[in-house]
């Protein structure tokens, strides 16, 4: 083949290739253009999602709303708190405390009702979609009234059908708003517990079914209470019953029982106006806690029965609704041993108030002590004790005295009678002749304990015989000159 022929063939192939490439280019470009047009048309067929405002008002313009539910018909009305903020409360049941966060969300669904979509501009048979009974009737300050009628849930259970009187269209709203609009009154009640200031308590009562109530109170005058609040910012309580005169260690009580009381949450409202408290065991409460502080604020919890699911029924203060709470959290408040949080000294007598002490009993050495209280040149209280006629070191004597007053109640054994004559008697004769002596009597109970009382209270406690023996050992060491207090 000649050179010229080969050049003509090469040129022809090049032309064909260039044509093919050009065709492919134009074909691909056309396809991209068609895809862009199709996408644009698709976007035109599916417009951007947009809410449809069915009611357009402000919270301040909404005066009250009447809701109709399966349980109650109730009206929620607006008011203002001290800061001028809108608050919501029940007109029919003003004693109920409503959760304001829940109420604001619910009211927002009324005065700013939004439709996610409009299914029909006009519907002939609304009942086909469950539309019928009104759910909410809202009254605004401009005189307008809006009636909301909620229907069934959509088949996928994500929305509700809804209509507003005066509007023939059928709309759908989201399930969250629909569920809020159908909330029962019990769903709206405040479940957070409002506690009192335990630093300034003036009364505390713990009453458990089948046990003696523990009753504590402020043991002083109103003037002394005011002075304590001003000087220390706190109060202290003394047991009134069943062991009068015992001081309360509230910190121990807090750690043993009330640690979670300020933080535990009521789980659910079971019934708003219970017709029969016996159903919940609240006719005969399993436990009642009563706190009252210096500002006359009350905190009262009444517990009923424990449920099979581990929750317990209770009522808060005198409010007319039954809650449930987690029994595991409140269980430490049951079966309290008062000896874990009360003063257990049998006779805690200040030495500066004592003139003399006598100790006598069968099988024990008898002791008679004269305290000889006086003031030194700096007006500081001092003692010059004489023990069985023997002058003793005052520092050593104070060690003995601590062993004497440190004899404590160990446990409650119930009221005891007919115990006969005491085995041991300790008498504190006081410096003030107008004050009767403090007398502590010990009765043999068993091998390890004495039944003991501070006269004239009944016998209902025991104390360790070992503690009594340690007191006598301390007396022997003092008389032998072995206690110097150094």
C-alpha angles and dihedrals in degrees: 000000000000124000092246091054092051091052091051091052092048091050091050092051091049091052091050092049093048090050092050093050091048091050092050090048094052091043094052092045090051091050092050090049092050091049091051091050091049092050091050091050090049091052090050090052091051107047121196116281112263132177120234114221109223096175121022113187138119129255091243091055093055109093103177143336129211115210125197115204137163091268108032147002106227138167124222116200133190127244137162129250124217090278093054093252119142114255129182128223140167113266093197097042108029091169090071117097108217126203103249095204091055091044094052091051091049094047091048088059087057105045094035101035110174128193118213090205143349113235099184131011086214130012125196099198110034090170088071086071095043093261110148127093115060117249103191135011113196125198119201131196092246089065095255121135124203122196117199119200116191122201136187127315118264115259091262090051092231098109144025130230112239141178132188119213111257092029115090093197125106113226136179126223130192120274093243092061092041093053092047092052090053095047115139119234091252089058091062100052118114111255099184112104116235105216129198127238103271091194091071102038117153097178138023126177125182110187117179125183111261095010136089112268118250107226122186129176146162107282102205147061127289089253091054090048091053091047092051092050093049096044102037105012090229145072135219128216134221125206114255095181149057091357106026118210098025113135117230119234097205093183090062091046090050092052095044101042120354101048094115099029094098092051109034116113129221106239104207144347108244100183132000102204106019113208094196121029091187089074088069099035089249096121086073102024119217089214137003123192119194121186123178124178135200091267090060093250116149131210112186126172122182118193128202132180129335114245127224090251091062097258126118130218118238143161124218118226111312095319114135102239138088121228134185125223136179107278093205090065096049098035094095087067090065123081094015117186104217091203088073093065110022132079106266100190111129093211117001098186119172110237092224088063095051125094099178143345131216125194119188139155145134111283094013130094114256118239133189120189130188112199101197098201116199141152124247125223089280090053092248117146114254136172134216101193123199113198115196088336092311123114109232136191109275094218091050089046091055089057089054091046091053089053089050098052093036092073101116142191108260103189145342115261097175126252112324126200138184095026092149124218117351118254092217135019127192116191125193108198107202128222092233105079090204091063119081117235120266107242125192118192127196123201124188108254107164140324093293107028144053121211102232141185142171104239128277094019116097122264110258107130138068131214131197118269086213091064090053091049090050090054091053091046088054090052091052091050091049093052090047090055093245095121112074101149090228 
